[in-house]
Amino acid sequence: MSISALQEFTFYFLIYSLAGWLLENVYSWFIDDLFWKVGFLKGPFKPMYGFAPLFLSLTLTRHLHWIIILILSLLIPTTIEYVSGVILHSLFQKRWWDYSTQSLQLHGHICMKFSLYWCPLSLVCLYGLHPWVINLYTHMLPLWNWLIPILSLSMLADVIWSSYSWRSISKNILTTS
């Protein structure tokens, strides 16, 4: 993979991680009347929402049948949500979401209801939002070359800081119980 492709994928990842943070908080605002939903990271990024569109956008480079794209639009985000939930729970003994009360759920990390939400959301992202994001990247490229190290290091610092914070909280909970 070339450096320019890595920079482009990093841009998409960060844009979609930020958009996912916004989407999740707006959803929380409508459902719970609370805009700021606590996530794993302290900053305004949700990596789970960055990975799914990034992997889905790679499907656009191939000429896949629309049914395959539809299936991938359900499976990719669902798989990422499941893997994220398992990893976060095993590392920090905490659940940032819990679907265990939902029907057709798996270990509380995924459920059919939200998996079905991912499908149309993914298609809107692929065919509605992604062309705009590509255009934004093209226009921001000179600025992006300067921003990528700053934003990448900021997100890395957030991952380290958040991991340390949640690890400390997890240890305190385990030692006091």
Residue frames as qw, qx, qy, qz and C-alpha x, y, z in Angstrom:
[[0.000, 0.891, 0.454, 0.000, 0.00, 0.00, 0.00],
 [0.418, 0.478, -0.017, 0.773, 1.36, 3.39, -0.95],
 [0.210, -0.221, -0.430, 0.850, 1.79, 6.32, 1.44],
 [0.268, -0.044, -0.180, -0.945, -0.84, 8.32, -0.46],
 [0.586, -0.294, -0.658, -0.371, -3.38, 5.49, -0.13],
 [0.487, -0.308, -0.665, 0.475, -2.62, 5.22, 3.58],
 [0.031, -0.114, -0.192, 0.974, -3.15, 8.98, 3.97],
 [0.434, -0.154, -0.415, -0.785, -6.43, 8.77, 2.08],
 [0.615, -0.325, -0.714, -0.077, -7.69, 5.83, 4.18],
 [0.341, -0.233, -0.538, 0.735, -6.64, 7.66, 7.35],
 [0.190, -0.031, -0.056, -0.980, -8.69, 10.66, 6.22],
 [0.583, -0.247, -0.561, -0.533, -11.74, 8.47, 5.60],
 [0.568, -0.265, -0.722, 0.291, -11.26, 6.68, 8.92],
 [0.188, -0.179, -0.405, 0.877, -11.04, 9.94, 10.90],
 [0.328, -0.087, -0.220, -0.915, -13.96, 11.58, 9.08],
 [0.647, -0.262, -0.607, -0.379, -16.19, 8.56, 9.60],
 [0.488, -0.227, -0.681, 0.497, -15.06, 8.14, 13.22],
 [0.020, 0.102, 0.234, -0.967, -16.05, 11.75, 13.86],
 [0.488, -0.113, -0.393, -0.771, -19.33, 11.33, 11.94],
 [0.605, -0.244, -0.757, -0.026, -20.08, 8.18, 13.96],
 [0.257, -0.198, -0.567, 0.757, -19.48, 10.06, 17.20],
 [0.252, 0.050, -0.018, -0.966, -21.91, 12.75, 16.02],
 [0.575, -0.141, -0.615, -0.521, -24.48, 10.20, 14.82],
 [0.522, -0.248, -0.778, 0.246, -24.37, 8.26, 18.08],
 [0.133, -0.210, -0.450, 0.858, -24.71, 11.40, 20.18],
 [0.386, -0.017, -0.214, -0.897, -27.61, 12.74, 18.12],
 [0.605, -0.205, -0.728, -0.249, -29.30, 9.33, 18.47],
 [0.407, -0.249, -0.687, 0.547, -28.67, 9.47, 22.24],
 [0.086, 0.057, 0.149, -0.983, -30.08, 12.99, 22.31],
 [0.546, -0.113, -0.392, -0.732, -33.34, 11.85, 20.69],
 [0.687, -0.205, -0.694, -0.070, -33.64, 8.61, 22.68],
 [0.600, -0.381, -0.533, 0.459, -32.27, 9.60, 26.12],
 [0.059, -0.967, -0.157, -0.191, -32.40, 13.42, 25.89],
 [0.557, -0.701, 0.289, 0.339, -28.64, 13.45, 26.50],
 [0.569, 0.778, -0.244, -0.103, -26.22, 14.57, 23.79],
 [0.144, 0.656, -0.730, 0.124, -22.93, 13.32, 25.27],
 [0.976, -0.146, -0.057, -0.154, -22.90, 9.53, 25.43],
 [0.406, -0.688, 0.596, 0.086, -19.82, 8.15, 27.17],
 [0.882, 0.411, -0.224, -0.053, -17.69, 6.14, 24.82],
 [0.900, -0.158, -0.050, 0.404, -14.39, 4.36, 25.08],
 [0.498, 0.259, -0.004, 0.827, -12.40, 7.34, 23.79],
 [0.176, -0.593, -0.377, 0.689, -12.48, 10.68, 25.57],
 [0.018, 0.336, -0.295, -0.894, -12.39, 12.67, 22.32],
 [0.630, 0.425, 0.181, -0.624, -14.99, 12.97, 19.57],
 [0.409, 0.392, -0.736, -0.370, -14.12, 9.80, 17.68],
 [0.840, -0.063, 0.445, -0.306, -15.75, 6.37, 17.48],
 [0.055, -0.469, 0.794, 0.383, -13.27, 4.08, 15.69],
 [0.461, 0.243, 0.852, -0.053, -15.93, 1.42, 15.13],
 [0.456, 0.785, 0.325, -0.263, -17.71, 3.89, 12.86],
 [0.090, 0.782, -0.470, -0.399, -14.43, 4.63, 11.10],
 [0.289, -0.256, 0.895, 0.223, -13.57, 1.03, 10.26],
 [0.536, 0.426, 0.717, -0.134, -16.96, -0.04, 8.87],
 [0.479, 0.833, 0.092, -0.262, -17.25, 2.65, 6.16],
 [0.032, -0.712, 0.634, 0.301, -13.56, 2.30, 5.36],
 [0.375, -0.079, 0.914, 0.136, -13.93, -1.44, 4.71],
 [0.516, 0.606, 0.574, -0.191, -17.22, -0.87, 2.90],
 [0.282, 0.849, -0.177, -0.410, -15.67, 1.77, 0.65],
 [0.195, -0.436, 0.814, 0.330, -13.19, -0.86, -0.53],
 [0.519, 0.331, 0.788, -0.017, -16.15, -2.81, -1.95],
 [0.416, 0.821, 0.150, -0.360, -16.82, 0.09, -4.31],
 [0.004, -0.666, 0.616, 0.420, -13.48, -0.51, -6.03],
 [0.202, -0.001, 0.953, 0.227, -14.81, -3.85, -7.23],
 [0.484, -0.003, -0.352, -0.801, -17.76, -4.36, -9.48],
 [0.083, 0.075, 0.947, -0.301, -19.84, -6.41, -7.09],
 [0.244, -0.476, -0.726, -0.432, -23.44, -7.41, -7.59],
 [0.284, -0.530, 0.089, -0.794, -25.84, -5.21, -5.61],
 [0.849, -0.414, -0.247, -0.214, -26.95, -8.17, -3.50],
 [0.768, -0.005, -0.351, 0.535, -23.35, -8.75, -2.38],
 [0.135, 0.385, -0.198, 0.891, -23.04, -5.06, -1.46],
 [0.598, -0.513, -0.123, -0.603, -26.32, -5.29, 0.45],
 [0.901, -0.287, -0.311, 0.096, -25.09, -8.35, 2.39],
 [0.602, 0.138, -0.297, 0.729, -21.71, -6.72, 3.10],
 [0.127, -0.524, 0.046, -0.841, -23.54, -3.57, 4.28],
 [0.775, -0.514, -0.100, -0.355, -25.13, -5.73, 6.95],
 [0.938, -0.140, -0.213, 0.236, -22.22, -8.04, 7.76],
 [0.527, 0.389, -0.268, 0.706, -19.24, -5.65, 7.89],
 [0.203, -0.579, 0.237, -0.753, -20.64, -3.19, 10.47],
 [0.859, -0.402, -0.065, -0.312, -22.21, -6.03, 12.49],
 [0.893, 0.044, -0.272, 0.357, -18.92, -7.94, 12.57],
 [0.315, 0.455, -0.297, 0.778, -16.99, -4.82, 13.57],
 [0.494, -0.570, 0.108, -0.648, -19.54, -4.07, 16.30],
 [0.945, -0.280, -0.147, -0.081, -19.28, -7.62, 17.64],
 [0.772, 0.178, -0.282, 0.541, -15.48, -7.75, 17.57],
 [0.057, 0.562, -0.230, 0.792, -15.27, -4.29, 19.16],
 [0.677, -0.536, 0.023, -0.504, -17.67, -5.30, 21.92],
 [0.959, -0.157, -0.193, 0.140, -15.79, -8.52, 22.66],
 [0.604, 0.321, -0.278, 0.675, -12.38, -6.80, 22.70],
 [0.138, -0.587, 0.189, -0.775, -13.52, -3.87, 24.85],
 [0.798, -0.475, -0.027, -0.371, -15.31, -6.16, 27.29],
 [0.936, -0.074, -0.217, 0.268, -12.39, -8.56, 27.60],
 [0.497, 0.368, -0.260, 0.742, -9.82, -5.78, 28.07],
 [0.061, -0.341, 0.262, -0.901, -11.78, -3.47, 30.37],
 [0.122, -0.329, -0.898, 0.265, -14.61, -5.63, 31.82],
 [0.216, 0.475, 0.276, -0.807, -17.07, -2.93, 30.71],
 [0.354, 0.485, 0.727, 0.333, -19.83, -2.79, 28.14],
 [0.008, 0.223, -0.067, -0.972, -20.37, 0.45, 26.26],
 [0.621, 0.033, -0.253, -0.741, -23.53, -1.04, 24.75],
 [0.225, -0.050, 0.947, -0.224, -25.60, -4.04, 25.77],
 [0.552, 0.050, -0.416, -0.721, -28.20, -5.67, 23.57],
 [0.068, 0.039, -0.980, 0.182, -28.80, -8.62, 25.91],
 [0.368, 0.355, 0.612, -0.604, -32.45, -7.60, 26.41],
 [0.487, 0.452, -0.304, -0.683, -33.05, -7.44, 22.65],
 [0.906, 0.154, 0.373, -0.128, -34.36, -10.42, 20.71],
 [0.852, 0.454, 0.060, 0.254, -31.99, -12.19, 18.33],
 [0.064, -0.919, 0.376, -0.103, -28.83, -10.96, 20.06],
 [0.880, 0.155, -0.350, 0.282, -25.40, -12.52, 20.43],
 [0.638, -0.185, -0.389, 0.638, -23.65, -12.14, 23.81],
 [0.150, -0.856, -0.318, 0.379, -25.20, -8.67, 24.14],
 [0.344, -0.401, 0.328, 0.783, -22.72, -7.27, 21.62],
 [0.172, 0.062, -0.542, -0.820, -24.94, -7.37, 18.52],
 [0.438, 0.364, 0.723, -0.390, -28.62, -7.83, 17.80],
 [0.384, 0.416, 0.705, 0.428, -30.72, -8.19, 14.69],
 [0.067, 0.915, 0.369, -0.146, -32.51, -4.86, 15.21],
 [0.145, -0.859, 0.242, 0.426, -29.32, -2.79, 15.05],
 [0.464, -0.136, 0.713, 0.508, -27.74, -5.01, 12.41],
 [0.348, 0.640, 0.640, 0.246, -30.72, -4.20, 10.21],
 [0.026, -0.960, -0.088, 0.265, -30.16, -0.49, 10.95],
 [0.418, -0.537, 0.480, 0.554, -26.54, -0.82, 9.76],
 [0.538, 0.291, 0.679, 0.407, -27.59, -1.97, 6.31],
 [0.266, 0.862, 0.360, 0.238, -29.45, 1.17, 5.10],
 [0.294, -0.914, 0.134, 0.246, -27.07, 3.39, 7.05],
 [0.584, -0.303, 0.554, 0.511, -24.14, 1.75, 5.26],
 [0.476, 0.506, 0.581, 0.424, -25.78, 2.20, 1.87],
 [0.025, 0.984, 0.175, 0.029, -26.45, 5.88, 2.57],
 [0.454, -0.737, 0.337, 0.369, -22.83, 6.22, 3.64],
 [0.613, -0.035, 0.616, 0.494, -21.49, 4.41, 0.55],
 [0.353, 0.499, 0.594, 0.523, -23.61, 6.07, -2.09],
 [0.062, -0.934, -0.300, -0.184, -24.60, 9.37, -0.49],
 [0.418, -0.885, 0.140, 0.148, -21.84, 10.42, 1.86],
 [0.764, -0.252, 0.367, 0.467, -18.73, 8.74, 0.50],
 [0.531, 0.574, 0.297, 0.548, -18.65, 10.61, -2.85],
 [0.125, -0.957, -0.029, -0.261, -18.81, 13.85, -0.85],
 [0.683, -0.655, 0.257, 0.198, -16.00, 12.65, 1.46],
 [0.761, 0.150, 0.339, 0.533, -13.84, 11.75, -1.56],
 [0.276, 0.799, 0.196, 0.497, -14.40, 15.25, -2.94],
 [0.416, -0.902, 0.080, -0.084, -13.58, 16.79, 0.45],
 [0.802, -0.355, 0.289, 0.384, -10.36, 14.77, 0.60],
 [0.626, 0.446, 0.298, 0.567, -9.36, 15.94, -2.88],
 [0.048, 0.887, 0.094, 0.449, -9.91, 19.58, -1.93],
 [0.544, -0.816, 0.172, -0.091, -8.20, 19.25, 1.45],
 [0.939, 0.127, -0.107, 0.301, -5.18, 17.29, 0.25],
 [0.401, 0.577, -0.306, 0.643, -2.61, 20.11, 0.65],
 [0.407, -0.609, 0.302, -0.610, -3.92, 20.88, 4.15],
 [0.957, -0.222, -0.039, -0.184, -4.37, 17.20, 4.96],
 [0.770, 0.325, -0.370, 0.405, -0.67, 16.53, 4.44],
 [0.072, 0.486, -0.452, 0.745, -0.07, 18.89, 7.38],
 [0.633, -0.381, 0.179, -0.650, -3.00, 17.72, 9.49],
 [0.888, -0.004, -0.438, -0.137, -2.52, 13.94, 9.27],
 [0.530, 0.147, -0.661, 0.511, 0.36, 13.71, 11.75],
 [0.185, -0.252, 0.387, -0.867, -1.37, 16.05, 14.21],
 [0.755, -0.141, -0.030, -0.639, -4.75, 14.28, 14.09],
 [0.837, 0.079, -0.541, 0.000, -3.23, 10.80, 14.02],
 [0.365, 0.191, -0.648, 0.641, -1.06, 11.54, 17.05],
 [0.397, -0.235, 0.264, -0.847, -4.05, 13.13, 18.82],
 [0.863, -0.097, -0.224, -0.441, -6.14, 10.03, 18.26],
 [0.721, 0.141, -0.618, 0.281, -3.27, 7.77, 19.33],
 [0.063, 0.252, -0.547, 0.796, -2.86, 9.84, 22.49],
 [0.640, -0.192, 0.072, -0.741, -6.61, 9.53, 23.11],
 [0.877, 0.001, -0.456, -0.150, -6.44, 5.74, 22.69],
 [0.529, 0.170, -0.640, 0.531, -3.53, 5.50, 25.15],
 [0.162, -0.235, 0.400, -0.871, -5.08, 7.91, 27.66],
 [0.746, -0.149, -0.088, -0.643, -8.52, 6.29, 27.44],
 [0.817, 0.044, -0.574, 0.028, -7.06, 2.77, 27.71],
 [0.326, 0.179, -0.631, 0.681, -5.10, 3.77, 30.79],
 [0.373, -0.205, 0.252, -0.869, -8.14, 5.48, 32.35],
 [0.836, -0.090, -0.213, -0.497, -10.54, 2.60, 31.69],
 [0.712, 0.128, -0.651, 0.231, -7.92, 0.05, 32.76],
 [0.082, 0.214, -0.583, 0.779, -7.50, 1.90, 36.06],
 [0.605, -0.145, 0.109, -0.775, -11.27, 2.01, 36.57],
 [0.859, 0.027, -0.452, -0.240, -11.56, -1.71, 35.74],
 [0.519, 0.167, -0.700, 0.461, -8.80, -2.61, 38.22],
 [0.181, -0.203, 0.455, -0.848, -10.47, -0.53, 40.94],
 [0.762, -0.089, -0.096, -0.634, -13.82, -2.21, 40.33],
 [0.827, 0.084, -0.555, -0.017, -12.26, -5.69, 40.38],
 [0.381, 0.190, -0.671, 0.607, -10.27, -5.06, 43.57],
 [0.298, -0.155, 0.390, -0.857, -13.22, -3.56, 45.47],
 [0.783, -0.065, -0.203, -0.584, -15.70, -6.32, 44.55]]
